[in-house]
Amino acid sequence: METLANLYVYNGKNISFIIMLKILHAVIILAKKEDSGFDEVYADFLESNTYQAIQEPRSLMWYENAEFIADEYYREKSCIQGQPHV
């Protein structure tokens, strides 16, 4: 039996499935763009602030489409590397 500790809730609604799908779709997009394996890209994505933001329902990052999330990940990555995002 799941408890609220295992769920992502926003305005009293369980949004766990939505969050998991957004992460999956964003990582698939990143893997295709980087021509890398899913597991490798997923491991890198898990280390990002973008991933943390998706998991925080109040950030509303989970509400954005997967392309936006992937783009946000690249913006974050370029800021860390000190390069402008194109």
N, CA, C and O atoms as a CHARMM CRD file, in Angstrom:
* protein
*
  344
    1    1 MET  N      0.83900  -1.18300   0.00000 PROA 1      0.00000
    2    1 MET  CA     0.00000   0.00000   0.00000 PROA 1      0.00000
    3    1 MET  C      0.88300   1.24600   0.00000 PROA 1      0.00000
    4    1 MET  O      1.80900   1.35400   0.80400 PROA 1      0.00000
    5    2 GLU  N      0.59800   2.18200  -0.89900 PROA 2      0.00000
    6    2 GLU  CA     1.37900   3.40800  -0.97000 PROA 2      0.00000
    7    2 GLU  C      0.89500   4.41200   0.06600 PROA 2      0.00000
    8    2 GLU  O     -0.28200   4.47000   0.42100 PROA 2      0.00000
    9    3 THR  N      1.84700   5.19100   0.52800 PROA 3      0.00000
   10    3 THR  CA     1.51600   6.27400   1.45000 PROA 3      0.00000
   11    3 THR  C      1.76600   7.59500   0.73200 PROA 3      0.00000
   12    3 THR  O      2.34300   7.61400  -0.35500 PROA 3      0.00000
   13    4 LEU  N      1.34500   8.67400   1.32300 PROA 4      0.00000
   14    4 LEU  CA     1.57600   9.98000   0.70800 PROA 4      0.00000
   15    4 LEU  C      3.05600  10.28800   0.55000 PROA 4      0.00000
   16    4 LEU  O      3.43000  11.10400  -0.29300 PROA 4      0.00000
   17    5 ALA  N      3.90100   9.65000   1.34600 PROA 5      0.00000
   18    5 ALA  CA     5.33600   9.88000   1.23500 PROA 5      0.00000
   19    5 ALA  C      5.86800   9.38600  -0.10300 PROA 5      0.00000
   20    5 ALA  O      6.91000   9.86000  -0.55600 PROA 5      0.00000
   21    6 ASN  N      5.18300   8.45000  -0.74500 PROA 6      0.00000
   22    6 ASN  CA     5.62300   7.89700  -2.02600 PROA 6      0.00000
   23    6 ASN  C      4.98200   8.59900  -3.21400 PROA 6      0.00000
   24    6 ASN  O      5.25800   8.23600  -4.35800 PROA 6      0.00000
   25    7 LEU  N      4.14800   9.57900  -2.97800 PROA 7      0.00000
   26    7 LEU  CA     3.40200  10.22700  -4.04200 PROA 7      0.00000
   27    7 LEU  C      3.81000  11.68400  -4.20300 PROA 7      0.00000
   28    7 LEU  O      4.25800  12.34000  -3.26300 PROA 7      0.00000
   29    8 TYR  N      3.63600  12.16700  -5.43500 PROA 8      0.00000
   30    8 TYR  CA     3.76800  13.59200  -5.69500 PROA 8      0.00000
   31    8 TYR  C      2.34300  14.13100  -5.74100 PROA 8      0.00000
   32    8 TYR  O      1.52500  13.66600  -6.53500 PROA 8      0.00000
   33    9 VAL  N      2.04900  15.10100  -4.89800 PROA 9      0.00000
   34    9 VAL  CA     0.69200  15.62400  -4.79100 PROA 9      0.00000
   35    9 VAL  C      0.71300  17.12400  -5.05900 PROA 9      0.00000
   36    9 VAL  O      1.56400  17.85100  -4.54600 PROA 9      0.00000
   37   10 TYR  N     -0.24500  17.57400  -5.87700 PROA 10     0.00000
   38   10 TYR  CA    -0.41100  19.00100  -6.14800 PROA 10     0.00000
   39   10 TYR  C     -1.89600  19.32700  -6.04300 PROA 10     0.00000
   40   10 TYR  O     -2.72000  18.71000  -6.71700 PROA 10     0.00000
   41   11 ASN  N     -2.23000  20.28000  -5.21300 PROA 11     0.00000
   42   11 ASN  CA    -3.63200  20.65800  -4.97500 PROA 11     0.00000
   43   11 ASN  C     -4.50000  19.44400  -4.65400 PROA 11     0.00000
   44   11 ASN  O     -5.63300  19.33500  -5.12300 PROA 11     0.00000
   45   12 GLY  N     -3.95900  18.54400  -3.85800 PROA 12     0.00000
   46   12 GLY  CA    -4.70600  17.37200  -3.43900 PROA 12     0.00000
   47   12 GLY  C     -4.81500  16.26600  -4.46300 PROA 12     0.00000
   48   12 GLY  O     -5.49000  15.26600  -4.21900 PROA 12     0.00000
   49   13 LYS  N     -4.16300  16.42200  -5.61300 PROA 13     0.00000
   50   13 LYS  CA    -4.23100  15.42500  -6.67700 PROA 13     0.00000
   51   13 LYS  C     -2.88200  14.71800  -6.82100 PROA 13     0.00000
   52   13 LYS  O     -1.82500  15.34300  -6.73200 PROA 13     0.00000
   53   14 ASN  N     -2.94000  13.42400  -7.04100 PROA 14     0.00000
   54   14 ASN  CA    -1.74400  12.62700  -7.25800 PROA 14     0.00000
   55   14 ASN  C     -1.22200  12.88700  -8.67700 PROA 14     0.00000
   56   14 ASN  O     -1.89100  12.56000  -9.65700 PROA 14     0.00000
   57   15 ILE  N     -0.04200  13.46800  -8.78000 PROA 15     0.00000
   58   15 ILE  CA     0.56000  13.76800 -10.08500 PROA 15     0.00000
   59   15 ILE  C      1.80200  12.91600 -10.32700 PROA 15     0.00000
   60   15 ILE  O      2.61100  13.24200 -11.19600 PROA 15     0.00000
   61   16 SER  N      1.96600  11.84200  -9.57900 PROA 16     0.00000
   62   16 SER  CA     3.15500  10.98900  -9.68100 PROA 16     0.00000
   63   16 SER  C      3.35300  10.44900 -11.08700 PROA 16     0.00000
   64   16 SER  O      4.47000  10.46700 -11.60400 PROA 16     0.00000
   65   17 PHE  N      2.28300   9.96900 -11.71200 PROA 17     0.00000
   66   17 PHE  CA     2.38200   9.40200 -13.05300 PROA 17     0.00000
   67   17 PHE  C      2.82800  10.46600 -14.05400 PROA 17     0.00000
   68   17 PHE  O      3.66100  10.19600 -14.91900 PROA 17     0.00000
   69   18 ILE  N      2.28000  11.65900 -13.93900 PROA 18     0.00000
   70   18 ILE  CA     2.64800  12.75800 -14.84300 PROA 18     0.00000
   71   18 ILE  C      4.13300  13.07300 -14.70900 PROA 18     0.00000
   72   18 ILE  O      4.82500  13.24200 -15.71300 PROA 18     0.00000
   73   19 ILE  N      4.62000  13.15200 -13.48700 PROA 19     0.00000
   74   19 ILE  CA     6.02500  13.47300 -13.25800 PROA 19     0.00000
   75   19 ILE  C      6.93500  12.39500 -13.84000 PROA 19     0.00000
   76   19 ILE  O      7.94000  12.70200 -14.48100 PROA 19     0.00000
   77   20 MET  N      6.58300  11.14700 -13.61700 PROA 20     0.00000
   78   20 MET  CA     7.41100  10.05500 -14.14900 PROA 20     0.00000
   79   20 MET  C      7.42800  10.06500 -15.67800 PROA 20     0.00000
   80   20 MET  O      8.47000   9.83500 -16.29200 PROA 20     0.00000
   81   21 LEU  N      6.26600  10.33300 -16.29100 PROA 21     0.00000
   82   21 LEU  CA     6.22200  10.40200 -17.75700 PROA 21     0.00000
   83   21 LEU  C      7.05400  11.56300 -18.29200 PROA 21     0.00000
   84   21 LEU  O      7.74500  11.41500 -19.30100 PROA 21     0.00000
   85   22 LYS  N      6.99600  12.71100 -17.63200 PROA 22     0.00000
   86   22 LYS  CA     7.77600  13.86700 -18.08900 PROA 22     0.00000
   87   22 LYS  C      9.26700  13.57600 -18.02400 PROA 22     0.00000
   88   22 LYS  O     10.01800  13.93600 -18.93100 PROA 22     0.00000
   89   23 ILE  N      9.69200  12.92500 -16.95100 PROA 23     0.00000
   90   23 ILE  CA    11.10800  12.55400 -16.81900 PROA 23     0.00000
   91   23 ILE  C     11.48800  11.58700 -17.93100 PROA 23     0.00000
   92   23 ILE  O     12.51600  11.76500 -18.58400 PROA 23     0.00000
   93   24 LEU  N     10.66900  10.56900 -18.15100 PROA 24     0.00000
   94   24 LEU  CA    10.93800   9.59000 -19.20100 PROA 24     0.00000
   95   24 LEU  C     11.04400  10.26000 -20.56500 PROA 24     0.00000
   96   24 LEU  O     12.01000  10.02800 -21.29200 PROA 24     0.00000
   97   25 HSD  N     10.07200  11.08400 -20.91800 PROA 25     0.00000
   98   25 HSD  CA    10.08200  11.74600 -22.22500 PROA 25     0.00000
   99   25 HSD  C     11.27000  12.69600 -22.37300 PROA 25     0.00000
  100   25 HSD  O     11.88900  12.74700 -23.43500 PROA 25     0.00000
  101   26 ALA  N     11.58900  13.43700 -21.33500 PROA 26     0.00000
  102   26 ALA  CA    12.72400  14.36100 -21.40900 PROA 26     0.00000
  103   26 ALA  C     14.02300  13.59800 -21.61100 PROA 26     0.00000
  104   26 ALA  O     14.86000  14.01700 -22.41100 PROA 26     0.00000
  105   27 VAL  N     14.20900  12.50200 -20.91400 PROA 27     0.00000
  106   27 VAL  CA    15.44300  11.72100 -21.05500 PROA 27     0.00000
  107   27 VAL  C     15.52000  11.08200 -22.43500 PROA 27     0.00000
  108   27 VAL  O     16.60800  10.99400 -23.00300 PROA 27     0.00000
  109   28 ILE  N     14.41100  10.63900 -22.98300 PROA 28     0.00000
  110   28 ILE  CA    14.41500  10.09600 -24.34600 PROA 28     0.00000
  111   28 ILE  C     14.84800  11.17200 -25.33700 PROA 28     0.00000
  112   28 ILE  O     15.64600  10.90100 -26.23400 PROA 28     0.00000
  113   29 ILE  N     14.33200  12.37700 -25.18500 PROA 29     0.00000
  114   29 ILE  CA    14.72900  13.49500 -26.05500 PROA 29     0.00000
  115   29 ILE  C     16.22800  13.76800 -25.91800 PROA 29     0.00000
  116   29 ILE  O     16.92700  13.92400 -26.91900 PROA 29     0.00000
  117   30 LEU  N     16.71900  13.82600 -24.67800 PROA 30     0.00000
  118   30 LEU  CA    18.14200  14.08600 -24.44700 PROA 30     0.00000
  119   30 LEU  C     19.00700  12.97800 -25.04400 PROA 30     0.00000
  120   30 LEU  O     20.04400  13.26500 -25.64300 PROA 30     0.00000
  121   31 ALA  N     18.60100  11.73000 -24.89200 PROA 31     0.00000
  122   31 ALA  CA    19.37500  10.59700 -25.42100 PROA 31     0.00000
  123   31 ALA  C     19.46100  10.66900 -26.94200 PROA 31     0.00000
  124   31 ALA  O     20.51100  10.38600 -27.51800 PROA 31     0.00000
  125   32 LYS  N     18.36600  11.04600 -27.59300 PROA 32     0.00000
  126   32 LYS  CA    18.37100  11.17600 -29.05400 PROA 32     0.00000
  127   32 LYS  C     19.26700  12.32700 -29.49000 PROA 32     0.00000
  128   32 LYS  O     20.05000  12.18300 -30.42900 PROA 32     0.00000
  129   33 LYS  N     19.15700  13.47100 -28.81200 PROA 33     0.00000
  130   33 LYS  CA    19.96800  14.63700 -29.18800 PROA 33     0.00000
  131   33 LYS  C     21.45100  14.38400 -28.97500 PROA 33     0.00000
  132   33 LYS  O     22.28600  14.84200 -29.75500 PROA 33     0.00000
  133   34 GLU  N     21.77400  13.65800 -27.92000 PROA 34     0.00000
  134   34 GLU  CA    23.17900  13.40800 -27.59600 PROA 34     0.00000
  135   34 GLU  C     23.70000  12.12900 -28.22900 PROA 34     0.00000
  136   34 GLU  O     24.88100  11.80600 -28.10400 PROA 34     0.00000
  137   35 ASP  N     22.81900  11.39900 -28.91100 PROA 35     0.00000
  138   35 ASP  CA    23.17800  10.12300 -29.52500 PROA 35     0.00000
  139   35 ASP  C     23.87700   9.21700 -28.50700 PROA 35     0.00000
  140   35 ASP  O     24.92000   8.62300 -28.78100 PROA 35     0.00000
  141   36 SER  N     23.26700   9.13600 -27.33000 PROA 36     0.00000
  142   36 SER  CA    23.80200   8.33600 -26.22600 PROA 36     0.00000
  143   36 SER  C     22.73500   7.35500 -25.76500 PROA 36     0.00000
  144   36 SER  O     21.57200   7.44100 -26.15900 PROA 36     0.00000
  145   37 GLY  N     23.15400   6.42900 -24.93000 PROA 37     0.00000
  146   37 GLY  CA    22.22800   5.46400 -24.37600 PROA 37     0.00000
  147   37 GLY  C     21.34200   6.08200 -23.30700 PROA 37     0.00000
  148   37 GLY  O     21.72900   7.03400 -22.63100 PROA 37     0.00000
  149   38 PHE  N     20.15300   5.52600 -23.16900 PROA 38     0.00000
  150   38 PHE  CA    19.19200   6.02800 -22.19200 PROA 38     0.00000
  151   38 PHE  C     19.77600   6.01900 -20.78500 PROA 38     0.00000
  152   38 PHE  O     19.66900   7.00900 -20.06300 PROA 38     0.00000
  153   39 ASP  N     20.39500   4.90200 -20.39100 PROA 39     0.00000
  154   39 ASP  CA    20.90700   4.76400 -19.02400 PROA 39     0.00000
  155   39 ASP  C     21.95700   5.81600 -18.69000 PROA 39     0.00000
  156   39 ASP  O     21.96500   6.36900 -17.59000 PROA 39     0.00000
  157   40 GLU  N     22.83200   6.08600 -19.63400 PROA 40     0.00000
  158   40 GLU  CA    23.88900   7.08900 -19.42100 PROA 40     0.00000
  159   40 GLU  C     23.28800   8.48200 -19.23800 PROA 40     0.00000
  160   40 GLU  O     23.65200   9.21200 -18.31700 PROA 40     0.00000
  161   41 VAL  N     22.37300   8.83400 -20.12100 PROA 41     0.00000
  162   41 VAL  CA    21.74200  10.15400 -20.05300 PROA 41     0.00000
  163   41 VAL  C     20.89300  10.27200 -18.79000 PROA 41     0.00000
  164   41 VAL  O     20.88500  11.31400 -18.13500 PROA 41     0.00000
  165   42 TYR  N     20.18300   9.20500 -18.45600 PROA 42     0.00000
  166   42 TYR  CA    19.34200   9.21400 -17.24800 PROA 42     0.00000
  167   42 TYR  C     20.19600   9.43400 -16.00200 PROA 42     0.00000
  168   42 TYR  O     19.81800  10.20100 -15.11700 PROA 42     0.00000
  169   43 ALA  N     21.34300   8.76400 -15.93200 PROA 43     0.00000
  170   43 ALA  CA    22.23100   8.93400 -14.77700 PROA 43     0.00000
  171   43 ALA  C     22.69700  10.38100 -14.66200 PROA 43     0.00000
  172   43 ALA  O     22.74300  10.91900 -13.55600 PROA 43     0.00000
  173   44 ASP  N     23.04400  11.02400 -15.77800 PROA 44     0.00000
  174   44 ASP  CA    23.45300  12.43200 -15.76600 PROA 44     0.00000
  175   44 ASP  C     22.27400  13.33500 -15.36600 PROA 44     0.00000
  176   44 ASP  O     22.43600  14.27700 -14.59000 PROA 44     0.00000
  177   45 PHE  N     21.09900  13.03300 -15.90500 PROA 45     0.00000
  178   45 PHE  CA    19.91900  13.84200 -15.62000 PROA 45     0.00000
  179   45 PHE  C     19.56500  13.80400 -14.14000 PROA 45     0.00000
  180   45 PHE  O     19.12600  14.80900 -13.58000 PROA 45     0.00000
  181   46 LEU  N     19.75100  12.65900 -13.50800 PROA 46     0.00000
  182   46 LEU  CA    19.44400  12.52200 -12.08200 PROA 46     0.00000
  183   46 LEU  C     20.27800  13.45100 -11.20800 PROA 46     0.00000
  184   46 LEU  O     19.87800  13.77800 -10.09000 PROA 46     0.00000
  185   47 GLU  N     21.42100  13.87300 -11.70500 PROA 47     0.00000
  186   47 GLU  CA    22.32400  14.76000 -10.96100 PROA 47     0.00000
  187   47 GLU  C     21.95900  16.23700 -11.12400 PROA 47     0.00000
  188   47 GLU  O     22.56200  17.09300 -10.47700 PROA 47     0.00000
  189   48 SER  N     20.99300  16.54200 -11.96900 PROA 48     0.00000
  190   48 SER  CA    20.72900  17.93500 -12.33400 PROA 48     0.00000
  191   48 SER  C     19.72300  18.62200 -11.41600 PROA 48     0.00000
  192   48 SER  O     18.91000  17.98000 -10.75000 PROA 48     0.00000
  193   49 ASN  N     19.80700  19.94400 -11.40500 PROA 49     0.00000
  194   49 ASN  CA    18.81000  20.76200 -10.69800 PROA 49     0.00000
  195   49 ASN  C     17.46500  20.69900 -11.41200 PROA 49     0.00000
  196   49 ASN  O     16.41600  20.84600 -10.78400 PROA 49     0.00000
  197   50 THR  N     17.49400  20.48200 -12.71400 PROA 50     0.00000
  198   50 THR  CA    16.26200  20.34600 -13.48700 PROA 50     0.00000
  199   50 THR  C     15.46300  19.14900 -12.98400 PROA 50     0.00000
  200   50 THR  O     14.24400  19.22800 -12.82700 PROA 50     0.00000
  201   51 TYR  N     16.14900  18.05500 -12.73700 PROA 51     0.00000
  202   51 TYR  CA    15.49300  16.85800 -12.19800 PROA 51     0.00000
  203   51 TYR  C     14.89700  17.15500 -10.82500 PROA 51     0.00000
  204   51 TYR  O     13.77800  16.74000 -10.52500 PROA 51     0.00000
  205   52 GLN  N     15.64000  17.86500 -10.00500 PROA 52     0.00000
  206   52 GLN  CA    15.14100  18.21800  -8.68100 PROA 52     0.00000
  207   52 GLN  C     13.89400  19.09300  -8.78700 PROA 52     0.00000
  208   52 GLN  O     12.94500  18.92800  -8.02100 PROA 52     0.00000
  209   53 ALA  N     13.90200  20.02600  -9.74300 PROA 53     0.00000
  210   53 ALA  CA    12.76100  20.93100  -9.91200 PROA 53     0.00000
  211   53 ALA  C     11.50800  20.17900 -10.35500 PROA 53     0.00000
  212   53 ALA  O     10.40500  20.50000  -9.91400 PROA 53     0.00000
  213   54 ILE  N     11.66800  19.18500 -11.21900 PROA 54     0.00000
  214   54 ILE  CA    10.50700  18.39700 -11.65900 PROA 54     0.00000
  215   54 ILE  C      9.87000  17.68700 -10.47600 PROA 54     0.00000
  216   54 ILE  O      8.64800  17.55200 -10.41400 PROA 54     0.00000
  217   55 GLN  N     10.68000  17.24100  -9.55200 PROA 55     0.00000
  218   55 GLN  CA    10.17100  16.49900  -8.40800 PROA 55     0.00000
  219   55 GLN  C      9.49700  17.38700  -7.36000 PROA 55     0.00000
  220   55 GLN  O      8.84100  16.88200  -6.44900 PROA 55     0.00000
  221   56 GLU  N      9.65500  18.68400  -7.48300 PROA 56     0.00000
  222   56 GLU  CA     9.03300  19.61700  -6.54000 PROA 56     0.00000
  223   56 GLU  C      7.73500  20.13300  -7.17000 PROA 56     0.00000
  224   56 GLU  O      7.77900  21.02600  -8.01600 PROA 56     0.00000
  225   57 PRO  N      6.59100  19.58800  -6.77400 PROA 57     0.00000
  226   57 PRO  CA     5.33200  19.97200  -7.41300 PROA 57     0.00000
  227   57 PRO  C      5.07500  21.47700  -7.43500 PROA 57     0.00000
  228   57 PRO  O      4.49200  21.98200  -8.39500 PROA 57     0.00000
  229   58 ARG  N      5.49300  22.19500  -6.41100 PROA 58     0.00000
  230   58 ARG  CA     5.24800  23.65100  -6.36800 PROA 58     0.00000
  231   58 ARG  C      6.02100  24.41100  -7.43800 PROA 58     0.00000
  232   58 ARG  O      5.66900  25.54700  -7.75600 PROA 58     0.00000
  233   59 SER  N      7.06800  23.80900  -7.99900 PROA 59     0.00000
  234   59 SER  CA     7.83900  24.49200  -9.03700 PROA 59     0.00000
  235   59 SER  C      7.08300  24.55800 -10.36000 PROA 59     0.00000
  236   59 SER  O      7.38900  25.39000 -11.21400 PROA 59     0.00000
  237   60 LEU  N      6.10300  23.68900 -10.52500 PROA 60     0.00000
  238   60 LEU  CA     5.32100  23.55300 -11.75500 PROA 60     0.00000
  239   60 LEU  C      6.16000  23.14900 -12.96600 PROA 60     0.00000
  240   60 LEU  O      5.67000  23.22100 -14.09300 PROA 60     0.00000
  241   61 MET  N      7.39400  22.73200 -12.76800 PROA 61     0.00000
  242   61 MET  CA     8.20800  22.23800 -13.87400 PROA 61     0.00000
  243   61 MET  C      7.55100  21.00400 -14.49700 PROA 61     0.00000
  244   61 MET  O      7.64600  20.80000 -15.70700 PROA 61     0.00000
  245   62 TRP  N      6.90100  20.19500 -13.69700 PROA 62     0.00000
  246   62 TRP  CA     6.22600  18.99700 -14.18600 PROA 62     0.00000
  247   62 TRP  C      5.09900  19.33000 -15.16300 PROA 62     0.00000
  248   62 TRP  O      4.67700  18.47400 -15.94200 PROA 62     0.00000
  249   63 TYR  N      4.61800  20.55300 -15.12400 PROA 63     0.00000
  250   63 TYR  CA     3.52900  20.98100 -15.99500 PROA 63     0.00000
  251   63 TYR  C      4.01300  21.32700 -17.40300 PROA 63     0.00000
  252   63 TYR  O      3.22300  21.35000 -18.34600 PROA 63     0.00000
  253   64 GLU  N      5.29900  21.59400 -17.54100 PROA 64     0.00000
  254   64 GLU  CA     5.88300  21.94900 -18.83700 PROA 64     0.00000
  255   64 GLU  C      6.00900  20.70500 -19.72400 PROA 64     0.00000
  256   64 GLU  O      5.97000  19.57600 -19.23400 PROA 64     0.00000
  257   65 ASN  N      6.15800  20.92500 -21.02400 PROA 65     0.00000
  258   65 ASN  CA     6.32600  19.78000 -21.91300 PROA 65     0.00000
  259   65 ASN  C      7.76200  19.26200 -21.84500 PROA 65     0.00000
  260   65 ASN  O      8.65500  19.94700 -21.34700 PROA 65     0.00000
  261   66 ALA  N      7.97200  18.06100 -22.34500 PROA 66     0.00000
  262   66 ALA  CA     9.26700  17.39800 -22.23900 PROA 66     0.00000
  263   66 ALA  C     10.37000  18.16200 -22.98300 PROA 66     0.00000
  264   66 ALA  O     11.52100  18.16800 -22.54500 PROA 66     0.00000
  265   67 GLU  N     10.02800  18.80000 -24.09400 PROA 67     0.00000
  266   67 GLU  CA    11.02100  19.57300 -24.85100 PROA 67     0.00000
  267   67 GLU  C     11.52300  20.75200 -24.02300 PROA 67     0.00000
  268   67 GLU  O     12.71400  21.06200 -24.03700 PROA 67     0.00000
  269   68 PHE  N     10.61400  21.41000 -23.30200 PROA 68     0.00000
  270   68 PHE  CA    11.00900  22.51500 -22.42800 PROA 68     0.00000
  271   68 PHE  C     11.93700  22.00600 -21.33100 PROA 68     0.00000
  272   68 PHE  O     12.94200  22.64600 -21.02300 PROA 68     0.00000
  273   69 ILE  N     11.61000  20.87100 -20.74500 PROA 69     0.00000
  274   69 ILE  CA    12.42100  20.29800 -19.67400 PROA 69     0.00000
  275   69 ILE  C     13.81400  19.95500 -20.18600 PROA 69     0.00000
  276   69 ILE  O     14.80800  20.22500 -19.51200 PROA 69     0.00000
  277   70 ALA  N     13.88900  19.36100 -21.37600 PROA 70     0.00000
  278   70 ALA  CA    15.18900  19.03900 -21.97100 PROA 70     0.00000
  279   70 ALA  C     15.98700  20.32000 -22.22400 PROA 70     0.00000
  280   70 ALA  O     17.19000  20.37000 -21.96900 PROA 70     0.00000
  281   71 ASP  N     15.31500  21.34300 -22.72300 PROA 71     0.00000
  282   71 ASP  CA    15.97300  22.62500 -22.98100 PROA 71     0.00000
  283   71 ASP  C     16.46400  23.25500 -21.68100 PROA 71     0.00000
  284   71 ASP  O     17.55200  23.83000 -21.64000 PROA 71     0.00000
  285   72 GLU  N     15.67800  23.15100 -20.63700 PROA 72     0.00000
  286   72 GLU  CA    16.07400  23.68000 -19.33100 PROA 72     0.00000
  287   72 GLU  C     17.31100  22.94300 -18.81000 PROA 72     0.00000
  288   72 GLU  O     18.20100  23.55100 -18.21800 PROA 72     0.00000
  289   73 TYR  N     17.35500  21.65200 -19.03300 PROA 73     0.00000
  290   73 TYR  CA    18.51800  20.84900 -18.64400 PROA 73     0.00000
  291   73 TYR  C     19.77000  21.35300 -19.38200 PROA 73     0.00000
  292   73 TYR  O     20.83200  21.49800 -18.77600 PROA 73     0.00000
  293   74 TYR  N     19.64200  21.61700 -20.68200 PROA 74     0.00000
  294   74 TYR  CA    20.78100  22.13600 -21.45200 PROA 74     0.00000
  295   74 TYR  C     21.18100  23.53600 -20.99000 PROA 74     0.00000
  296   74 TYR  O     22.36800  23.85800 -20.96000 PROA 74     0.00000
  297   75 ARG  N     20.19700  24.37600 -20.62800 PROA 75     0.00000
  298   75 ARG  CA    20.52200  25.70800 -20.09400 PROA 75     0.00000
  299   75 ARG  C     21.31800  25.57600 -18.79800 PROA 75     0.00000
  300   75 ARG  O     22.31500  26.26800 -18.59200 PROA 75     0.00000
  301   76 GLU  N     20.86400  24.68400 -17.93900 PROA 76     0.00000
  302   76 GLU  CA    21.57500  24.45100 -16.67700 PROA 76     0.00000
  303   76 GLU  C     22.99200  23.95100 -16.93800 PROA 76     0.00000
  304   76 GLU  O     23.94900  24.42500 -16.32500 PROA 76     0.00000
  305   77 LYS  N     23.11700  23.00600 -17.83800 PROA 77     0.00000
  306   77 LYS  CA    24.42000  22.41600 -18.15700 PROA 77     0.00000
  307   77 LYS  C     25.36600  23.46900 -18.74400 PROA 77     0.00000
  308   77 LYS  O     26.55100  23.49300 -18.41100 PROA 77     0.00000
  309   78 SER  N     24.84000  24.34700 -19.62600 PROA 78     0.00000
  310   78 SER  CA    25.68300  25.36400 -20.24000 PROA 78     0.00000
  311   78 SER  C     26.12000  26.41800 -19.22300 PROA 78     0.00000
  312   78 SER  O     27.23000  26.94300 -19.31600 PROA 78     0.00000
  313   79 CYS  N     25.26000  26.73000 -18.25800 PROA 79     0.00000
  314   79 CYS  CA    25.63900  27.68100 -17.20400 PROA 79     0.00000
  315   79 CYS  C     26.75900  27.11200 -16.33400 PROA 79     0.00000
  316   79 CYS  O     27.67700  27.83100 -15.93900 PROA 79     0.00000
  317   80 ILE  N     26.67600  25.83900 -16.04600 PROA 80     0.00000
  318   80 ILE  CA    27.71100  25.19600 -15.23400 PROA 80     0.00000
  319   80 ILE  C     29.03100  25.19000 -15.98500 PROA 80     0.00000
  320   80 ILE  O     30.09200  25.36700 -15.38600 PROA 80     0.00000
  321   81 GLN  N     28.96800  24.98400 -17.30600 PROA 81     0.00000
  322   81 GLN  CA    30.19000  24.94600 -18.11600 PROA 81     0.00000
  323   81 GLN  C     30.63800  26.34100 -18.54000 PROA 81     0.00000
  324   81 GLN  O     31.70200  26.49300 -19.13900 PROA 81     0.00000
  325   82 GLY  N     29.84000  27.35100 -18.23600 PROA 82     0.00000
  326   82 GLY  CA    30.20200  28.72100 -18.56900 PROA 82     0.00000
  327   82 GLY  C     30.04900  29.07000 -20.02400 PROA 82     0.00000
  328   82 GLY  O     30.68900  30.00000 -20.51500 PROA 82     0.00000
  329   83 GLN  N     29.20200  28.33000 -20.72200 PROA 83     0.00000
  330   83 GLN  CA    28.97900  28.56900 -22.14500 PROA 83     0.00000
  331   83 GLN  C     27.53300  29.00800 -22.35400 PROA 83     0.00000
  332   83 GLN  O     26.63300  28.53700 -21.65800 PROA 83     0.00000
  333   84 PRO  N     27.30900  29.90700 -23.30900 PROA 84     0.00000
  334   84 PRO  CA    25.92700  30.32700 -23.57600 PROA 84     0.00000
  335   84 PRO  C     25.13300  29.18300 -24.19900 PROA 84     0.00000
  336   84 PRO  O     25.66800  28.39200 -24.97600 PROA 84     0.00000
  337   85 HSD  N     23.84400  29.10500 -23.84600 PROA 85     0.00000
  338   85 HSD  CA    22.96300  28.08900 -24.41900 PROA 85     0.00000
  339   85 HSD  C     22.43200  28.59700 -25.74800 PROA 85     0.00000
  340   85 HSD  O     21.96500  29.73100 -25.84400 PROA 85     0.00000
  341   86 VAL  N     22.50400  27.76300 -26.76500 PROA 86     0.00000
  342   86 VAL  CA    22.02700  28.15300 -28.09900 PROA 86     0.00000
  343   86 VAL  C     20.70900  27.49800 -28.36700 PROA 86     0.00000
  344   86 VAL  O     20.12900  27.69200 -29.43500 PROA 86     0.00000
